[in-house]
């Protein structure tokens, strides 16, 4: 079990995750069928009063989970996506009941896929991917003093790594475990205000730096040890 996944305290959901869940519930209550319009970005911003960046992130999460598609132009907006087999798989994983056992299962599944995802990212990265990973890593460094923001940056970095993997099924399962951990009572190691929490975050940044650099450099032989360290207890 990874240090950032031990069950000692709960990590609050981000505003974007809360909004994504609210949109999902709205879709369920309206009993929308695939292809029907859900809303527009402007309508969601007006109804919620949330910042453009928060609404955009919530929509990105729902698109990533295969629930929404964006149609541009006149009559465009956010529409309920067609349920492909991969989308159905991800929806099944995301609707597993909350609980300690389910959380441990999600963590175990994620860790099992961690090396495969990293190796695939090392083999298929592009220059754009390199820039994206560097930006995500820098965001993780910048928010070390804010425990919740740090964990959200951690999730975002792993999503960016997984996005490089060309294996759609493995990517879907991996991202679904991340989504489950985020939208459930996602666990954290320690209170971020403590000295131990500060040291923990410093070490987590360091191991993610090594992970990203190995992926960018295509050093597959190093990834097994780095992933093992990433998944090892503090």
FIMI-898867 format. One line per 3 residues: number of its first residue (from 0); their letters; for each residue x, y, z of N, C-alpha, C. Coordinates in Angstrom, 2 decimals, m for minus. Each point is the difference from the previous one (the first is absolute). Example, Ala and Ser with C-alpha at 12.3 -4.5 7.8 and 13.67 -1.06 7.14 Angstrom:
FIMI-898867
0) AS) 13.19,m5.69,7.80,m0.89,1.19,0.00,0.90,1.20,0.00 ~ m0.35,1.05,m0.72,0.82,1.19,0.06,m0.77,1.09,0.73
***
This chain:
FIMI-898867
0) XXX) 0.85,m1.20,0.00,m0.85,1.20,0.00,0.88,1.24,0.00 ~ m0.30,0.97,m0.84,0.83,1.17,m0.08,m0.16,0.87,1.23 ~ 1.04,0.80,0.37,m0.11,0.89,1.13,m1.16,0.96,m0.12
3) XXX) m0.22,0.51,m1.24,m1.08,0.97,m0.17,m1.36,m0.66,m0.03 ~ m0.05,m1.30,0.33,m1.28,m0.71,m0.02,m0.30,m0.71,1.30 ~ 0.77,0.22,1.06,m0.27,m0.68,1.26,m1.20,0.62,0.68
6) XXX) m0.74,m0.85,0.73,m1.31,0.40,0.50,0.08,0.59,1.40 ~ 0.36,1.29,0.08,0.07,0.61,1.31,m0.87,1.23,0.11 ~ m0.28,0.68,m1.12,m0.86,1.17,0.02,m0.58,0.18,m1.39
9) XXX) m1.03,0.79,m0.16,m0.66,0.14,m1.29,0.41,1.28,m0.69 ~ 0.16,m0.07,m1.32,0.34,1.16,m0.80,m1.27,0.59,m0.59 ~ m0.27,1.29,0.26,m1.21,0.60,m0.53,0.01,m0.01,m1.53
12) XXX) m1.18,m0.09,m0.59,m0.11,0.09,m1.44,0.27,1.43,m0.45 ~ 0.55,0.16,m1.19,0.20,1.34,m0.56,m1.35,0.54,m0.45 ~ m0.06,1.32,m0.23,m1.25,0.60,m0.50,m0.38,m0.57,m1.35
15) XXX) 1.01,m0.26,m0.85,m0.27,m0.56,m1.31,m0.60,m1.39,0.11 ~ 0.52,m0.81,0.93,m0.54,m1.35,0.19,m1.41,0.05,0.54 ~ m0.26,0.92,0.94,m1.36,0.15,0.53,m0.96,0.41,m1.11
18) XXX) 0.44,0.91,m0.87,m0.85,0.44,m1.11,m0.23,m1.15,m0.97 ~ 1.03,m0.78,m0.28,m0.16,m1.15,m0.91,m1.03,m0.97,0.55 ~ 0.05,m0.27,1.30,m0.97,m0.90,0.61,m1.41,0.59,m0.06
21) XXX) m0.09,1.32,0.17,m1.30,0.66,m0.07,m0.60,m0.10,m1.41 ~ 0.85,0.16,m1.02,m0.47,m0.13,m1.38,m0.44,m1.43,m0.28 ~ 0.75,m0.97,0.50,m0.39,m1.41,m0.17,m1.36,m0.26,0.63
24) XXX) m0.23,0.54,1.19,m1.28,m0.21,0.68,m1.13,0.68,m0.77 ~ 0.28,1.18,m0.56,m1.00,0.70,m0.80,m0.39,m0.81,m1.22 ~ 1.00,m0.62,m0.64,m0.26,m0.86,m1.16,m0.89,m1.18,0.40
27) XXX) 0.31,m0.58,1.16,m0.78,m1.16,0.47,m1.43,0.40,0.29 ~ m0.19,1.13,0.68,m1.35,0.44,0.36,m0.82,0.35,m1.22 ~ 0.62,0.56,m1.02,m0.71,0.38,m1.23,m0.20,m1.19,m0.93
30) XXX) 0.63,m1.11,0.33,m0.11,m1.23,m0.79,0.33,0.26,m1.48 ~ 1.10,0.70,m0.21,0.41,0.32,m1.37,0.49,m1.24,m0.72 ~ m0.24,m0.02,m1.29,0.47,m1.10,m0.85,1.26,0.46,m0.73
33) XXX) 0.85,m0.95,m0.42,1.21,0.38,m0.76,m0.35,0.85,m1.20 ~ 0.77,1.06,m0.18,m0.24,0.92,m1.11,m0.82,1.21,0.39 ~ m0.66,m0.04,1.16,m0.81,1.15,0.43,0.90,1.06,0.64
36) XXX) m0.42,1.25,m0.12,0.78,1.11,0.53,m0.09,0.06,1.51 ~ 1.14,0.20,0.63,0.06,0.12,1.46,m0.07,1.47,0.40 ~ 0.86,0.83,m0.61,0.05,1.42,0.34,1.05,0.66,m0.88
39) XXX) 0.33,1.23,0.32,1.14,0.68,m0.63,0.93,0.46,1.11 ~ 1.23,0.31,m0.36,0.96,0.48,0.99,m0.50,1.30,0.64 ~ m0.56,0.89,m0.83,m0.48,1.27,0.52,m1.16,m0.21,0.97
42) XXX) m0.92,m0.89,m0.31,m1.13,m0.27,0.90,0.50,m0.53,1.35 ~ 0.97,m0.91,m0.05,0.52,m0.56,1.25,0.68,1.08,0.82 ~ 0.77,0.87,m0.67,0.66,1.09,0.75,m1.04,0.93,0.61
45) XXX) m1.03,0.32,m0.75,m1.04,0.90,0.50,m0.77,m0.61,1.16 ~ m0.31,m1.28,m0.09,m0.79,m0.67,1.04,0.78,m0.24,1.27 ~ 1.30,m0.23,m0.13,0.80,m0.36,1.19,0.79,1.17,0.56
48) XXX) 0.32,0.99,m0.83,0.83,1.10,0.44,1.46,m0.38,0.14 ~ 0.36,m1.15,m0.51,1.38,m0.47,0.11,0.87,0.59,m1.10 ~ 1.29,0.01,0.25,0.96,0.55,m0.96,0.04,m0.83,m1.27
51) XXX) 0.38,0.64,m1.08,0.11,m0.69,m1.29,0.93,m1.21,0.10 ~ 1.12,0.17,0.72,0.97,m1.10,0.11,m0.59,m1.20,0.73 ~ m0.84,0.25,1.03,m0.62,m1.09,0.76,m1.00,m0.75,m0.87
54) XXX) m0.82,0.74,m0.75,m0.98,m0.64,m0.88,0.70,m0.79,m1.10 ~ 1.05,0.58,m0.56,0.74,m0.69,m1.06,0.62,m1.29,0.51 ~ 0.52,0.03,1.23,0.61,m1.20,0.58,m1.06,m1.07,0.25
57) XXX) m1.18,0.40,0.48,m1.07,m0.97,0.23,m0.42,m0.66,m1.31 ~ m0.12,0.79,m1.04,m0.37,m0.54,m1.31,1.10,m0.92,m0.52 ~ 1.26,0.39,0.22,1.11,m0.86,m0.42,m0.07,m1.35,0.69
60) XXX) m0.31,0.00,1.30,m0.12,m1.26,0.74,m1.10,m0.88,m0.58 ~ m1.13,0.61,m0.33,m1.13,m0.77,m0.53,0.27,m0.49,m1.43 ~ 0.71,0.80,m0.79,0.39,m0.46,m1.34,0.99,m1.15,0.12
63) XXX) 0.94,0.13,0.94,1.00,m1.05,0.20,m0.65,m1.31,0.41 ~ m1.10,0.10,0.75,m0.73,m1.19,0.43,m0.97,m0.51,m1.06 ~ m0.03,0.69,m1.13,m0.84,m0.46,m1.10,m1.47,0.32,0.16
66) XXX) m0.34,0.95,0.87,m1.40,0.31,0.26,m0.51,1.16,m0.85 ~ 0.89,0.93,m0.36,m0.40,1.18,m0.76,0.80,0.10,m1.29 ~ m0.62,0.63,m1.00,0.73,0.41,m1.19,m0.36,1.44,m0.29
69) XXX) 0.94,0.75,m0.58,m0.22,1.41,m0.32,m0.23,0.14,m1.49 ~ m1.10,0.69,m0.37,m0.29,0.28,m1.40,0.10,1.51,m0.22 ~ 0.88,0.43,m0.89,0.19,1.44,m0.22,m1.06,0.58,m0.92
72) XXX) 0.01,1.31,m0.15,m0.86,0.69,m0.96,m1.41,0.24,0.51 ~ m0.84,0.51,m0.90,m1.39,0.29,0.34,m0.72,m1.29,0.40 ~ m0.71,0.07,1.10,m0.68,m1.18,0.51,0.94,m0.94,0.74
75) XXX) 1.23,0.44,0.20,0.96,m0.85,0.68,m0.11,0.10,1.51 ~ 0.87,m0.69,0.66,0.01,m0.02,1.46,0.49,m1.34,0.50 ~ m0.46,m0.37,1.19,0.40,m1.25,0.63,m1.12,m1.02,m0.19
78) XXX) 0.35,m1.16,m0.53,m0.98,m1.04,m0.30,0.41,m1.30,0.68 ~ m1.00,m0.80,0.36,0.27,m1.29,0.60,0.59,m0.92,m1.06 ~ 1.17,m0.58,0.31,0.73,m0.81,m0.97,m0.64,m1.37,m0.18
81) XXX) 0.27,m0.58,m1.16,m0.43,m1.37,m0.26,0.82,m0.96,0.85 ~ m0.62,m0.98,0.65,0.73,m0.91,0.91,0.75,m1.10,m0.75 ~ 1.25,0.28,m0.36,0.85,m1.02,m0.62,0.36,m1.06,1.05
84) XXX) 0.52,m1.17,m0.41,0.40,m1.02,0.97,0.97,0.52,1.06 ~ 0.95,0.83,m0.42,0.96,0.54,0.97,m0.69,0.95,0.97 ~ m0.92,0.82,m0.53,m0.75,0.90,0.88,m0.81,m0.80,1.02
87) XXX) m0.63,m1.07,m0.46,m0.78,m0.83,0.92,0.89,m0.60,1.08 ~ 1.20,m0.42,m0.38,0.95,m0.54,0.97,0.36,1.05,1.04 ~ 0.33,1.19,m0.47,0.39,1.07,0.92,m1.16,0.39,0.90
90) XXX) m1.22,0.05,m0.55,m1.16,0.33,0.81,m0.21,m1.04,1.09 ~ 0.20,m1.27,m0.33,m0.14,m1.06,0.99,1.01,0.17,1.13 ~ 1.23,0.30,m0.36,1.04,0.18,1.02,m0.28,1.22,0.87
93) XXX) m0.53,1.07,m0.61,m0.24,1.23,0.75,m1.22,m0.09,0.91 ~ m0.86,m0.99,m0.24,m1.21,m0.11,0.82,0.11,m1.11,1.04 ~ 1.20,m0.55,0.20,0.19,m0.96,1.08,m0.27,0.70,1.33
96) XXX) m0.68,m0.69,0.91,m0.36,0.61,1.28,1.23,0.45,0.76 ~ m0.12,1.17,0.66,1.09,0.49,0.84,0.23,m0.94,1.17 ~ 1.21,0.05,0.53,0.31,m0.80,1.17,1.48,m0.35,0.02
99) XXX) 0.47,m0.38,1.18,1.42,m0.31,0.15,0.45,m1.10,m0.94 ~ m0.78,m1.07,m0.12,0.38,m1.11,m0.87,0.07,0.43,m1.45 ~ m1.01,0.75,m0.46,0.00,0.46,m1.38,1.17,0.94,m0.27
102) XXX) 0.32,0.86,0.96,1.13,0.91,m0.16,1.31,m0.76,m0.10 ~ 0.17,m1.00,0.86,1.22,m0.82,m0.06,0.08,m0.74,m1.33 ~ m1.15,m0.48,m0.50,m0.03,m0.68,m1.29,0.44,0.95,m1.12
105) XXX) m0.50,1.24,0.06,0.34,0.98,m1.03,1.49,0.33,0.05 ~ 0.54,0.12,1.21,1.43,0.28,0.15,0.83,m1.15,m0.56 ~ m0.39,m1.23,0.33,0.73,m1.17,m0.47,m0.04,m0.09,m1.53
108) XXX) m1.15,0.27,m0.59,m0.13,m0.05,m1.45,0.85,1.08,m0.65 ~ m0.04,1.19,0.56,0.82,1.09,m0.55,1.48,m0.36,0.06 ~ 0.45,m0.51,1.13,1.42,m0.32,0.15,0.43,m1.12,m0.94
111) XXX) m0.90,m0.94,m0.27,0.31,m1.09,m0.92,0.26,0.54,m1.41 ~ m0.72,1.05,m0.37,0.13,0.58,m1.34,1.07,1.08,m0.10 ~ 0.52,0.45,1.14,0.89,1.17,0.02,1.21,m0.18,m0.91
114) XXX) 0.68,m1.14,0.08,1.21,m0.21,m0.81,m0.36,m0.10,m1.49 ~ m1.06,m0.73,m0.33,m0.41,m0.13,m1.40,m0.29,1.37,m0.60 ~ m0.74,0.83,0.72,m0.34,1.34,m0.47,1.26,0.83,m0.21
117) XXX) 0.94,m0.07,0.96,1.23,0.79,m0.09,0.85,m0.44,m1.18 ~ 0.13,m1.31,m0.21,0.79,m0.51,m1.13,m0.62,0.42,m1.32 ~ m1.31,m0.11,m0.11,m0.68,0.42,m1.23,0.19,1.49,m0.25
120) XXX) m0.04,0.80,1.07,0.22,1.44,m0.14,1.42,0.28,m0.48 ~ 0.99,m0.75,0.53,1.39,0.18,m0.43,0.18,m0.35,m1.47 ~ m0.74,m0.97,m0.48,0.14,m0.44,m1.39,m0.73,0.91,m0.99
123) XXX) m1.04,0.66,0.44,m0.87,0.72,m0.94,m0.07,1.51,0.25 ~ 0.81,0.52,0.88,m0.05,1.43,0.31,0.36,0.83,m1.23 ~ m0.58,1.18,m0.08,0.32,0.95,m1.06,0.58,1.26,0.65
126) XXX) 0.43,0.93,m0.81,0.51,1.26,0.54,m1.10,0.74,0.78 ~ m1.22,m0.06,m0.50,m1.12,0.65,0.71,m0.23,m0.68,1.35 ~ 0.11,m1.32,0.03,m0.15,m0.73,1.26,1.08,0.43,1.00
129) XXX) 1.22,0.16,m0.50,1.11,0.41,0.86,m0.30,1.35,0.65 ~ m0.47,0.95,m0.80,m0.35,1.32,0.54,m1.11,m0.10,1.03 ~ m1.00,m0.83,m0.29,m1.13,m0.16,0.91,0.44,m0.60,1.33
132) XXX) 0.86,m1.01,m0.05,0.47,m0.64,1.23,0.85,0.96,0.82 ~ 0.83,0.79,m0.67,0.81,0.99,0.73,m0.90,1.02,0.69 ~ m1.06,0.44,m0.68,m0.93,0.97,0.60,m0.70,m0.61,1.20
135) XXX) m0.44,m1.24,m0.13,m0.70,m0.66,1.11,0.92,m0.20,1.20 ~ 1.25,m0.35,m0.29,0.97,m0.19,1.08,0.30,1.32,0.70 ~ 0.11,1.07,m0.77,0.25,1.31,0.59,m1.19,0.43,0.87
138) XXX) m1.22,m0.30,m0.47,m1.19,0.32,0.80,0.03,m0.74,1.33 ~ 0.47,m1.22,m0.01,0.11,m0.80,1.23,1.01,0.62,0.96 ~ 1.11,0.50,m0.56,1.01,0.64,0.84,m0.54,1.27,0.65
141) XXX) m0.78,0.76,m0.77,m0.43,1.32,0.45,m1.03,m0.03,1.12 ~ m0.71,m1.11,0.17,m1.09,m0.03,0.99,0.33,m0.89,1.19 ~ 1.28,m0.20,0.29,0.38,m0.90,1.07,m0.51,0.45,1.38
144) XXX) m0.29,1.28,0.16,m0.46,0.48,1.29,m1.50,m0.16,0.20 ~ m0.70,m0.40,m1.04,m1.46,m0.18,0.06,m0.30,m1.47,m0.24 ~ m0.40,m0.70,1.07,m0.15,m1.46,m0.07,m1.01,m0.43,m1.07
147) XXX) m1.18,0.63,m0.01,m1.01,m0.40,m0.98,0.46,0.30,m1.41 ~ 0.55,1.20,m0.22,0.48,0.35,m1.34,1.13,m0.92,m0.45 ~ 0.83,m0.40,0.95,1.11,m0.91,m0.32,m0.53,m1.34,m0.49
150) XXX) m1.00,m0.54,0.69,m0.56,m1.28,m0.41,m0.71,0.10,m1.35 ~ m0.70,1.11,m0.23,m0.65,0.19,m1.29,1.03,0.08,m1.13 ~ 1.13,0.68,0.26,1.08,0.07,m0.99,0.61,m1.37,m0.24
153) XXX) 0.07,m0.80,1.04,0.51,m1.37,m0.11,m0.90,m0.82,m0.93 ~ m1.33,0.06,0.23,m0.94,m0.70,m0.88,0.16,0.47,m1.44 ~ 0.11,1.32,m0.18,0.07,0.57,m1.35,1.24,m0.49,m0.74
156) XXX) 1.13,m0.08,0.70,1.22,m0.48,m0.64,m0.17,m1.45,m0.47 ~ m0.60,m0.83,0.84,m0.19,m1.40,m0.39,m1.00,m0.13,m1.15 ~ m1.00,0.88,m0.04,m0.92,m0.02,m1.14,0.73,0.34,m1.29
159) XXX) 0.91,0.98,0.08,0.75,0.40,m1.19,0.92,m1.13,m0.48 ~ 0.60,m0.73,0.93,0.84,m1.14,m0.37,m0.86,m1.07,m0.67 ~ m1.15,m0.30,0.60,m0.88,m1.04,m0.55,m0.53,0.38,m1.38
162) XXX) m0.20,1.29,m0.23,m0.56,0.45,m1.28,0.92,m0.35,m1.17 ~ 1.28,m0.21,0.27,0.96,m0.33,m1.05,m0.13,m1.46,m0.43 ~ m0.45,m0.85,0.92,m0.08,m1.44,m0.26,m0.99,m0.29,m1.14
165) XXX) 0.44,m0.70,m1.07,m0.90,m0.25,m1.12,m0.97,m1.16,0.22 ~ 0.22,m0.79,1.07,m0.89,m1.12,0.28,m1.28,0.54,0.65 ~ m1.06,0.07,m0.79,m1.22,0.66,0.46,m0.61,m0.69,1.21
168) XXX) 0.01,m1.33,0.02,m0.61,m0.73,1.10,0.78,0.22,1.30 ~ 1.33,m0.13,m0.07,0.83,0.20,1.20,m0.13,1.44,0.49 ~ m0.02,0.95,m0.95,m0.12,1.41,0.38,m1.34,0.27,0.67
171) XXX) m1.06,m0.61,m0.52,m1.33,0.20,0.56,m0.08,m0.53,1.43 ~ 0.53,m1.20,0.21,m0.04,m0.59,1.34,0.82,0.84,0.97 ~ 1.19,0.39,m0.42,0.88,0.79,0.87,m0.65,1.33,0.37
174) XXX) m0.50,0.72,m1.00,m0.61,1.29,0.28,m1.26,m0.15,0.86 ~ m0.69,m1.11,m0.17,m1.19,m0.22,0.82,0.36,m0.20,1.47 ~ 1.11,m0.68,0.25,0.41,m0.15,1.40,0.36,1.34,0.60
177) XXX) 0.66,0.87,m0.80,0.31,1.34,0.49,m1.28,0.78,0.28 ~ m0.95,m0.11,m0.96,m1.28,0.69,0.19,m0.73,m0.48,1.22 ~ 0.02,m1.32,0.23,m0.67,m0.55,1.17,0.64,0.54,1.28
180) XXX) 1.33,m0.01,0.05,0.69,0.46,1.20,m0.25,1.49,0.25 ~ m0.12,0.77,m1.08,m0.27,1.42,0.16,m1.43,0.26,0.48 ~ m0.97,m0.70,m0.56,m1.39,0.33,0.33,m0.49,m0.72,1.25
183) XXX) 0.75,m0.99,0.47,m0.35,m0.65,1.26,0.69,0.77,1.12 ~ m0.01,m0.56,1.20,0.71,0.64,1.10,1.47,m0.34,m0.17 ~ 0.61,0.64,m1.02,1.38,m0.32,m0.37,0.94,0.22,1.18
186) XXX) 0.80,m1.00,0.36,0.82,0.07,1.18,1.29,0.77,m0.18 ~ 0.48,0.53,1.10,1.27,0.70,0.02,0.84,m0.56,1.13 ~ 1.29,0.28,m0.03,0.90,m0.60,0.97,m0.03,0.71,1.34
189) XXX) 0.25,1.29,m0.01,0.10,0.75,1.24,m0.60,1.38,m0.20 ~ m0.23,0.69,1.10,m0.48,1.37,m0.07,1.10,0.85,m0.63 ~ m0.32,0.72,m1.04,1.00,0.78,m0.72,0.60,1.12,0.82
192) XXX) m0.57,0.35,1.12,0.54,1.09,0.80,1.16,m0.44,0.88 ~ 0.25,m1.30,0.12,1.05,m0.48,0.88,1.34,m0.03,m0.70 ~ 1.07,m0.05,0.78,1.35,m0.08,m0.56,0.16,m1.28,m0.81
195) XXX) m0.60,m1.10,0.50,0.08,m1.26,m0.70,m0.67,0.12,m1.36 ~ m1.12,0.72,m0.05,m0.69,0.19,m1.27,0.85,0.76,m0.99 ~ 0.74,1.03,0.46,0.87,0.77,m0.88,1.11,m0.88,m0.57
198) XXX) 0.60,m0.81,0.84,1.05,m0.90,m0.45,m0.55,m1.05,m0.96 ~ m1.19,m0.48,0.28,m0.65,m0.98,m0.89,m0.20,0.59,m1.38 ~ m0.49,1.23,m0.07,m0.24,0.62,m1.30,1.30,0.22,m0.75
201) XXX) 1.06,0.35,0.72,1.30,0.19,m0.65,0.46,m1.29,m0.65 ~ m0.16,m1.11,0.71,0.42,m1.29,m0.54,m0.89,m0.44,m1.17 ~ m1.29,0.32,0.08,m0.89,m0.37,m1.10,0.33,0.79,m1.27
204) XXX) 0.35,1.27,0.16,0.41,0.79,m1.16,1.25,m0.62,m0.61 ~ 0.94,m0.39,0.83,1.27,m0.55,m0.50,m0.22,m1.28,m0.80 ~ m0.85,m0.90,0.50,m0.21,m1.25,m0.73,m0.77,0.26,m1.30
207) XXX) m0.90,0.97,m0.01,m0.71,0.33,m1.23,0.93,0.68,m1.01 ~ 0.97,0.77,0.49,1.00,0.58,m0.90,0.78,m1.10,m0.71 ~ 0.41,m1.01,0.75,0.75,m1.11,m0.60,m0.89,m0.77,m0.99
210) XXX) m1.26,m0.18,0.35,m0.93,m0.71,m0.87,m0.16,0.74,m1.32 ~ m0.25,1.29,0.07,m0.21,0.79,m1.20,1.26,0.04,m0.86 ~ 1.15,0.19,0.61,1.23,0.08,m0.78,0.32,m1.33,m0.68
213) XXX) m0.29,m1.12,0.66,0.23,m1.31,m0.63,m0.93,m0.20,m1.18 ~ m1.25,0.45,0.13,m0.96,m0.11,m1.11,0.44,0.87,m1.17 ~ 0.35,1.24,0.29,0.40,0.92,m1.06,1.27,m0.47,m0.71
216) XXX) 0.94,m0.57,0.76,1.27,m0.45,m0.57,m0.10,m1.40,m0.61 ~ m1.15,m0.65,0.18,m0.17,m1.34,m0.53,0.83,m1.05,0.70 ~ 0.33,0.24,1.28,0.84,m0.94,0.75,m0.88,m1.06,0.66
219) XXX) m0.47,m0.93,m0.80,m0.93,m1.02,0.49,0.61,m0.85,1.11 ~ 1.30,m0.29,m0.09,0.64,m0.88,0.98,m0.07,0.57,1.41 ~ m0.11,1.33,0.13,m0.05,0.63,1.31,m1.41,0.05,0.58
222) XXX) m0.99,m0.18,m0.84,m1.37,0.22,0.44,m0.47,m1.00,1.05 ~ 0.45,m1.26,m0.08,m0.46,m0.99,0.97,0.39,0.41,1.42 ~ 1.24,0.44,0.20,0.44,0.41,1.33,m0.71,1.27,0.46
225) XXX) m0.20,0.94,m0.93,m0.67,1.25,0.36,m1.45,m0.25,0.39 ~ m0.69,m0.83,m0.78,m1.40,m0.31,0.31,m0.08,m0.77,1.33 ~ 0.95,m0.89,0.25,0.01,m0.72,1.27,0.14,0.98,1.16
228) XXX) 0.89,0.98,m0.14,0.15,1.01,1.04,m1.28,0.83,0.13 ~ m0.60,0.34,m1.13,m1.25,0.77,0.03,m1.09,m0.74,0.75 ~ m0.06,m1.32,m0.17,m1.07,m0.79,0.60,0.34,m0.52,1.39
231) XXX) 1.19,0.29,0.49,0.43,m0.54,1.31,m0.46,0.90,1.15 ~ m0.25,m0.59,1.17,m0.37,0.79,1.18,1.09,0.98,0.38 ~ m0.43,1.09,0.66,0.97,1.01,0.45,0.92,m0.62,1.04
***
